[in-house]
Amino acid sequence: MKKGILKDIQEYTPSSYEDFRGELFTTWKKDEFKNIFGIDLEFVHDKTSVSKKNVLRGIHGDSKSWKLMICNYGELYYVVVDNRPDSPTYKQWDWDVLTAANRKMLLIPPGFGSSFYVMSDLAVVNYKWAYPGAYPDVEDQFTLSWNSPELNIHWPTKTPILSERDA
């Protein structure tokens, strides 16, 4: 992450193999990532988000999910907010730019809200989820206001396209 405030957010950029056909890289390999991140996660759920330019998704999170995020196409301004009340960085945020070209992945632990703003014409984002028990759907998640004066997040726009939930 850019400011490095949120030490619990881990960033990883996989190596890749490139030749005349294109590029190949690994986004998840259990034993290798256990060594890299120091956490034994069992990913049980994947989602893909396709979003248009100027869309802002989030800030959502829950108390039990780990998320591994990667931008497979396009360019994102990615924001993470610490929403753990007992944390010394409670309500602090950090950001980074995730792109298909830089292949950065973020591992986001439970208790953090995450969000992104689409800077390219289109963006495709893959979420890998690890959580115990049932999926923490909307009723189990928290939502923080993207333009909360308390958080004071510096977004690339003041007029994003928002869902009803995020507005």
C-alpha positions as CSV (number, residue, x, y, z in Angstrom):
1,M,0.0,0.0,0.0
2,K,1.1,3.5,-0.6
3,K,1.2,5.1,2.9
4,G,2.0,1.9,4.7
5,I,-0.3,2.8,7.6
6,L,-2.2,-0.5,7.5
7,K,0.5,-3.1,8.3
8,D,-2.0,-6.0,8.2
9,I,-2.7,-5.5,4.5
10,Q,-0.2,-7.6,2.5
11,E,0.7,-6.8,-1.1
12,Y,2.2,-9.3,-3.5
13,T,3.2,-9.1,-7.1
14,P,3.7,-12.5,-8.8
15,S,6.5,-13.1,-11.2
16,S,5.4,-13.8,-14.7
17,Y,6.5,-15.6,-17.8
18,E,6.3,-13.6,-21.0
19,D,7.0,-14.6,-24.6
20,F,5.6,-13.8,-28.1
21,R,2.2,-15.3,-27.2
22,G,1.6,-13.1,-24.1
23,E,2.0,-13.6,-20.4
24,L,1.4,-16.3,-17.8
25,F,1.4,-15.8,-14.0
26,T,0.0,-17.6,-10.9
27,T,-2.6,-15.9,-8.8
28,W,-3.0,-18.6,-6.1
29,K,-0.9,-21.6,-5.1
30,K,-1.7,-22.7,-1.5
31,D,1.7,-23.8,-0.2
32,E,3.6,-21.0,-1.9
33,F,1.3,-18.3,-0.6
34,K,1.3,-19.8,2.9
35,N,5.1,-19.2,2.9
36,I,4.7,-15.7,1.4
37,F,1.9,-14.5,3.6
38,G,2.5,-16.7,6.7
39,I,-1.2,-17.6,6.8
40,D,-2.9,-20.9,5.9
41,L,-6.0,-19.8,4.1
42,E,-8.6,-22.1,2.5
43,F,-10.2,-20.0,-0.3
44,V,-13.8,-21.2,-0.8
45,H,-15.4,-18.6,-3.0
46,D,-14.4,-16.5,-6.1
47,K,-16.2,-13.5,-7.5
48,T,-15.5,-11.4,-10.6
49,S,-16.6,-7.8,-10.9
50,V,-16.8,-6.0,-14.2
51,S,-17.1,-2.3,-13.8
52,K,-17.2,0.8,-16.1
53,K,-15.1,4.0,-15.8
54,N,-16.0,6.2,-12.9
55,V,-17.7,3.4,-10.9
56,L,-16.9,3.3,-7.2
57,R,-17.6,0.0,-5.4
58,G,-17.6,-0.4,-1.6
59,I,-16.5,0.4,1.2
60,H,-17.6,-3.1,2.4
61,G,-16.2,-5.7,4.7
62,D,-17.0,-8.1,7.5
63,S,-15.5,-9.7,10.6
64,K,-14.6,-13.1,9.2
65,S,-13.5,-12.9,5.6
66,W,-10.0,-12.8,4.0
67,K,-10.0,-11.4,0.5
68,L,-7.3,-11.7,-2.1
69,M,-7.9,-9.0,-4.8
70,I,-6.4,-8.6,-8.2
71,C,-7.2,-6.4,-11.2
72,N,-7.2,-8.7,-14.3
73,Y,-8.1,-5.9,-16.7
74,G,-8.0,-2.1,-16.4
75,E,-6.9,0.2,-13.7
76,L,-8.2,0.8,-10.1
77,Y,-7.7,3.3,-7.3
78,Y,-8.0,0.8,-4.5
79,V,-8.8,1.9,-0.9
80,V,-8.7,-0.2,2.3
81,V,-10.1,1.1,5.6
82,D,-9.4,-0.4,9.1
83,N,-12.8,-1.0,10.7
84,R,-11.6,-2.9,13.8
85,P,-12.6,-0.9,16.8
86,D,-9.7,-2.2,19.0
87,S,-7.0,-1.5,16.4
88,P,-4.5,1.4,16.8
89,T,-5.3,2.2,13.1
90,Y,-9.1,2.2,13.5
91,K,-10.8,4.3,10.8
92,Q,-7.5,4.9,9.0
93,W,-7.2,4.2,5.3
94,D,-4.6,3.4,2.7
95,W,-4.6,3.2,-1.0
96,D,-2.8,1.8,-4.0
97,V,-3.2,1.5,-7.8
98,L,-3.9,-2.0,-9.0
99,T,-3.7,-2.6,-12.8
100,A,-3.6,-5.6,-15.1
101,A,-0.1,-4.5,-16.0
102,N,1.4,-4.2,-12.5
103,R,-0.3,-7.5,-11.3
104,K,-0.3,-6.3,-7.7
105,M,-2.5,-8.4,-5.4
106,L,-3.8,-7.3,-2.0
107,L,-4.6,-9.8,0.8
108,I,-7.1,-8.1,3.0
109,P,-7.9,-9.6,6.5
110,P,-11.2,-9.6,8.3
111,G,-12.3,-6.3,9.8
112,F,-11.1,-4.2,6.9
113,G,-13.4,-2.5,4.4
114,S,-12.3,-2.4,0.8
115,S,-13.3,-0.3,-2.1
116,F,-12.2,0.6,-5.6
117,Y,-12.7,3.4,-8.1
118,V,-12.4,2.5,-11.8
119,M,-10.0,4.8,-13.6
120,S,-9.9,2.9,-17.0
121,D,-12.8,2.5,-19.5
122,L,-13.5,-0.9,-18.0
123,A,-12.0,-3.0,-15.2
124,V,-12.2,-6.7,-14.3
125,V,-11.5,-7.5,-10.6
126,N,-11.2,-11.0,-9.2
127,Y,-11.9,-11.6,-5.5
128,K,-10.8,-14.8,-3.8
129,W,-12.6,-15.3,-0.4
130,A,-11.6,-17.4,2.6
131,Y,-14.1,-17.6,5.5
132,P,-15.4,-20.1,8.0
133,G,-19.0,-21.2,7.8
134,A,-21.6,-19.6,5.6
135,Y,-20.9,-16.8,3.1
136,P,-21.1,-13.3,4.8
137,D,-23.6,-11.8,2.5
138,V,-24.9,-8.2,2.7
139,E,-26.7,-8.6,6.0
140,D,-23.4,-9.7,7.7
141,Q,-21.3,-7.0,6.1
142,F,-20.6,-3.4,7.1
143,T,-20.7,-0.5,4.7
144,L,-18.7,2.7,5.3
145,S,-19.6,5.9,3.5
146,W,-17.2,6.5,0.6
147,N,-17.3,10.3,1.3
148,S,-17.4,10.2,5.1
149,P,-15.8,13.3,6.5
150,E,-14.5,11.2,9.4
151,L,-12.5,9.0,7.0
152,N,-11.6,11.9,4.7
153,I,-10.5,9.6,1.8
154,H,-8.9,11.3,-1.1
155,W,-10.7,9.9,-4.2
156,P,-9.8,10.7,-7.8
157,T,-13.4,12.1,-8.2
158,K,-16.1,13.8,-6.3
159,T,-18.9,12.4,-8.6
160,P,-18.5,8.6,-8.9
161,I,-21.1,6.2,-10.2
162,L,-22.6,4.5,-7.2
163,S,-24.9,1.6,-6.4
164,E,-27.9,2.4,-4.1
165,R,-26.1,0.7,-1.3
166,D,-23.0,2.8,-1.7
167,A,-24.7,6.1,-2.2
